[in-house]
């Protein structure tokens, strides 16, 4: 059975369950699950920044705060939508987090360990994406898609910065630049979708415009990418601008979730 058919069948099954969460609780769960996607990338980004002494103090605080938030949300999400398939997805996400956490806390950031950190970040991202997709399908509402899409923008801001810092450190550069281009195109397309979505209020559109302004600065910094380079100033611009875009899109996603 094709993936789309599987999701449709799952949604039909879940829709008949008396154990489902209310609409608002569900949109909040999509928001939190989507935030786990973002945190998977933000932790790796911060690890790479620390390893290259880029905004060291900020990067260390960001890494610690992201790990704490990820673990707190794992606990919170366990109690949401107690349906076997989704509960199983939470368990798989938690299982993928354990080796990632171990790698992140094994000692000071080290270039030799960086590929393993990135590999674990990818695995956690994949599991968090699966959880979020299941919830968005369960929602079956346009606002659920908006929460999912705007939440994914948070992840893309961190993923692009992660890839940039990885290339700058000479870690897994073979496909990173092509992935940066793909992620950038996906970000721009999603912004256009959100701006035109009927669910977007005037306040949300103002926030999206602000994110687009920050994206312009982000693009300028990204163009300075040099594989194996050590332009600390450019890396700092990428790190801090990704944080500003994240902050705006966090607000946008929260506003969509309130509409659910």
Buried (B, 14 or more C-beta within 10 A) or exposed (E): EEEEEEBBEBBEEBEEEEEBBEBEBBBBBBBBBBBBBBBBBBBBBBBBBBBBEBBEEBBBEBBEBBBEBBEEBBEEBEEBBEBEEBBEBBEBBBEBBEBBBEBBEEEEBEEEBBEBBBBBBBBBBBBBBBBBBBBBBBBBBEBBBBBBBBBBBBBBBBBBBBBBBBBBBEBBBEEBBEBBEEBBEBBBEBBEBBEEBEBBEEEBBEBBEBBBEBBEBBEEBBEBBEBEBEBEEBBBBBBBBBBBBBBBBBBBBBBBBBBB
